[in-house]
Amino acid sequence: MKAKPLFISLGIFSIYAFSLLAFAVWQIGPIPIIAWFTAGVISYSLTEYIVHRYIFHIVAHSAKSRKFQYSIHGNHHDDPGAE
């Protein structure tokens, strides 16, 4: 069996996802979907902030832990625009 190109597989997936979304809007209405989307954006933002603040900015007490903290996150603050 010959493998399908990736763009065809993604196209089929997007049509399937769109049809599921359209069915959900038709069955339960747009308000609950907008509410779930908004709750998802807020919870993602809050989780990202908490992880950034309390995990990436831990206080390092030894040279090894300072080096580790810098390697996982500290360089981000030296050059925030770097990829």
ROKOL-98493 format. One record per residue: x, y, z of N, C-alpha, C in turn; chain. Coordinates in steps of 0.2 Angstrom, whole numbers. Layout:
N
X / Y / Z / X / Y / Z / X / Y / Z / A
...
END
This chain:
83
4 / -6 / 0 / 0 / 0 / 0 / 4 / 6 / 0 / A
3 / 11 / -5 / 7 / 17 / -5 / 5 / 22 / 0 / A
10 / 25 / 3 / 8 / 30 / 8 / 6 / 37 / 5 / A
1 / 40 / 8 / -2 / 46 / 5 / 2 / 52 / 7 / A
3 / 57 / 3 / 7 / 63 / 5 / 4 / 66 / 12 / A
8 / 69 / 15 / 6 / 72 / 22 / 0 / 77 / 21 / A
0 / 82 / 16 / -5 / 87 / 15 / -12 / 84 / 14 / A
-12 / 78 / 11 / -18 / 75 / 10 / -21 / 72 / 16 / A
-17 / 69 / 20 / -19 / 67 / 27 / -21 / 73 / 31 / A
-18 / 78 / 31 / -20 / 84 / 35 / -26 / 87 / 32 / A
-27 / 87 / 26 / -33 / 90 / 23 / -39 / 85 / 25 / A
-39 / 79 / 25 / -44 / 75 / 28 / -45 / 76 / 35 / A
-40 / 77 / 39 / -41 / 78 / 46 / -44 / 85 / 47 / A
-43 / 90 / 44 / -46 / 96 / 45 / -53 / 96 / 43 / A
-55 / 93 / 37 / -62 / 92 / 35 / -66 / 88 / 41 / A
-63 / 83 / 44 / -66 / 79 / 49 / -67 / 84 / 55 / A
-61 / 87 / 57 / -62 / 92 / 63 / -67 / 97 / 62 / A
-67 / 100 / 56 / -72 / 105 / 55 / -79 / 102 / 55 / A
-80 / 96 / 53 / -87 / 94 / 53 / -89 / 92 / 60 / A
-84 / 90 / 64 / -86 / 89 / 71 / -88 / 95 / 75 / A
-84 / 101 / 73 / -85 / 107 / 76 / -92 / 110 / 74 / A
-94 / 109 / 68 / -100 / 111 / 65 / -106 / 107 / 68 / A
-105 / 101 / 69 / -110 / 97 / 72 / -111 / 99 / 80 / A
-105 / 100 / 83 / -106 / 102 / 90 / -110 / 109 / 91 / A
-108 / 114 / 86 / -111 / 120 / 86 / -119 / 119 / 85 / A
-120 / 115 / 80 / -127 / 113 / 78 / -131 / 110 / 84 / A
-128 / 106 / 88 / -131 / 102 / 93 / -132 / 106 / 100 / A
-126 / 109 / 102 / -127 / 113 / 108 / -126 / 120 / 108 / A
-125 / 123 / 102 / -126 / 130 / 101 / -119 / 133 / 102 / A
-118 / 139 / 100 / -111 / 143 / 100 / -109 / 145 / 107 / A
-114 / 147 / 111 / -112 / 150 / 118 / -107 / 145 / 122 / A
-109 / 139 / 123 / -105 / 134 / 127 / -98 / 133 / 124 / A
-98 / 133 / 117 / -92 / 132 / 114 / -87 / 138 / 115 / A
-90 / 144 / 114 / -86 / 150 / 116 / -84 / 150 / 123 / A
-88 / 148 / 127 / -86 / 148 / 134 / -81 / 143 / 136 / A
-81 / 137 / 133 / -76 / 132 / 134 / -69 / 134 / 131 / A
-69 / 138 / 125 / -63 / 140 / 122 / -60 / 146 / 126 / A
-64 / 150 / 129 / -62 / 156 / 133 / -59 / 153 / 139 / A
-62 / 148 / 142 / -59 / 145 / 148 / -53 / 141 / 147 / A
-52 / 138 / 141 / -46 / 135 / 139 / -40 / 140 / 138 / A
-42 / 146 / 135 / -37 / 151 / 134 / -34 / 154 / 141 / A
-39 / 155 / 145 / -38 / 158 / 152 / -34 / 152 / 156 / A
-36 / 146 / 156 / -32 / 141 / 160 / -25 / 140 / 157 / A
-24 / 140 / 151 / -18 / 139 / 148 / -13 / 145 / 150 / A
-16 / 151 / 149 / -12 / 157 / 151 / -10 / 157 / 158 / A
-14 / 155 / 163 / -13 / 154 / 170 / -8 / 149 / 171 / A
-8 / 143 / 168 / -4 / 138 / 169 / 3 / 140 / 167 / A
4 / 143 / 161 / 10 / 145 / 158 / 13 / 150 / 163 / A
10 / 155 / 166 / 12 / 160 / 170 / 15 / 156 / 177 / A
11 / 152 / 180 / 13 / 148 / 186 / 19 / 144 / 185 / A
20 / 141 / 179 / 26 / 137 / 178 / 32 / 141 / 177 / A
31 / 147 / 173 / 36 / 151 / 172 / 39 / 155 / 178 / A
34 / 157 / 182 / 36 / 160 / 189 / 39 / 156 / 194 / A
36 / 150 / 195 / 37 / 146 / 201 / 42 / 140 / 199 / A
43 / 138 / 193 / 47 / 133 / 191 / 53 / 135 / 188 / A
53 / 139 / 183 / 58 / 142 / 179 / 62 / 147 / 183 / A
59 / 150 / 188 / 63 / 155 / 192 / 64 / 153 / 199 / A
66 / 147 / 200 / 68 / 144 / 207 / 74 / 147 / 209 / A
75 / 148 / 215 / 81 / 151 / 218 / 86 / 145 / 218 / A
92 / 146 / 215 / 97 / 141 / 214 / 102 / 143 / 220 / A
104 / 138 / 224 / 109 / 139 / 229 / 116 / 136 / 228 / A
117 / 132 / 223 / 123 / 129 / 222 / 125 / 131 / 215 / A
132 / 131 / 213 / 134 / 132 / 207 / 131 / 128 / 201 / A
130 / 121 / 203 / 127 / 117 / 198 / 120 / 118 / 197 / A
116 / 120 / 202 / 109 / 121 / 201 / 108 / 128 / 198 / A
113 / 133 / 199 / 112 / 139 / 195 / 114 / 138 / 188 / A
119 / 134 / 186 / 120 / 132 / 179 / 114 / 128 / 176 / A
111 / 124 / 180 / 106 / 120 / 177 / 100 / 125 / 176 / A
98 / 129 / 180 / 93 / 134 / 180 / 94 / 139 / 174 / A
100 / 141 / 173 / 102 / 145 / 167 / 101 / 141 / 161 / A
103 / 135 / 161 / 103 / 131 / 154 / 96 / 130 / 152 / A
91 / 129 / 157 / 84 / 128 / 155 / 80 / 134 / 154 / A
82 / 140 / 157 / 78 / 145 / 156 / 82 / 152 / 156 / A
87 / 153 / 160 / 90 / 159 / 161 / 93 / 162 / 154 / A
95 / 159 / 149 / 97 / 162 / 143 / 91 / 165 / 140 / A
85 / 163 / 141 / 79 / 166 / 138 / 79 / 174 / 140 / A
81 / 175 / 146 / 81 / 182 / 148 / 87 / 186 / 146 / A
92 / 183 / 144 / 98 / 186 / 141 / 96 / 189 / 134 / A
93 / 185 / 130 / 91 / 186 / 123 / 84 / 184 / 122 / A
79 / 187 / 124 / 72 / 185 / 124 / 69 / 184 / 117 / A
72 / 187 / 112 / 70 / 186 / 105 / 73 / 181 / 101 / A
78 / 177 / 104 / 82 / 172 / 101 / 77 / 166 / 100 / A
78 / 162 / 95 / 74 / 156 / 93 / 77 / 150 / 96 / A
END
